[in-house]
Amino acid sequence: MSRIVHQVAQAGFGTGTNELYDRARPSYRPEALEHIRKAASKQDPVDIVEIGAGTGIFTRALLAHPAWATSIASLTAIEPSEGMRAQFARTVTDSRVTVREGTFDSTGAPDASADIVVIAQAFHWCPDYNAAAEEFARVLRPRGILVLIWNLEDREGAAWVAQLREIYEARENGTPQFRLGLWRAVFDTPNYKSSFVDTQEEIFAYTLEGSLEIVTDRVQSKSYITMLEQNEKAKVIEQIREIIERGDGKKWIDEGKGIFEYPYKTLVVIAKRT
């Protein structure tokens, strides 16, 4: 099977970039993780295959959540980036968890070995949706669930967040970003239609603490920003500074400390294996 990885993801999330990614990206909301647990048809300890596991942000949140802490028999983390796997191994030490190289359409997991296949913050990078749907169906047991989850800046939550889009759009260079919705093509593929039912979506809106440093770090953790030359990164930082200082729609938490509300939302998509 294919092991194709998008070249921007391969370079932008390569060795040396992942400490920033792990520090800058937010964790996953307890209510979203609880929602996934309730959706799982099997309530005994479950076997999970997490594809595109990155540096372990989602994995750590799952292991720490009360509804999941004793409900995981095994978790196999699949990640194509060597640098991200190394960061994952440093930050996730639970004996139930293993991490290995693999891709959306070539996980190396045995047939019918998982009750849950989950992809956090990564599925928009998938190069072949039909092949991926075939792999998900192969790995999942009957009535197991497929979970796609993303943490997203809420551009409708504040004008300054929406203004960040100009920075992104100027530098994305055709990369398959979540906002483009290309990932939704999976729902129309033959392999998805023949193997999955009851596709449902849920959105959780909330605010996090933000600061100039937090926003700057998160923007710089994006793959296509990571790849920029230093002078271009400096321009990005200056643009962010201008947006934050202008502060259209910004709500302070602690103005003296420079802490303000950072609107976010989490999208969770869940489908059942037939």
Buried (B, 14 or more C-beta within 10 A) or exposed (E): BEEBBBEBBBBBBBEEBBEBBBEBBBEBBBEBBBBBBEBBBBEEEBBBBBBBBBBBBBBBBBBEBEBBEEBBEBBBBBBBBBBBBBBBBEBBEBEBBEBEBBBBBBBBBEEBBBBBBBBBBBBBBBBBBBBBBBBBBBBBBEEBBBBBBBBBBBBEBBBBBBBBEEBBEEBBEEBBBBEEEBBEEBBEBEBBEEBBEEBEEBEBEBBBEBBBEBBBBBBBBBBBBBBBEEEEBEBBBEBBEEBBEEEEBBBEBEEEEBBBBBBBBBBBBBBBBE
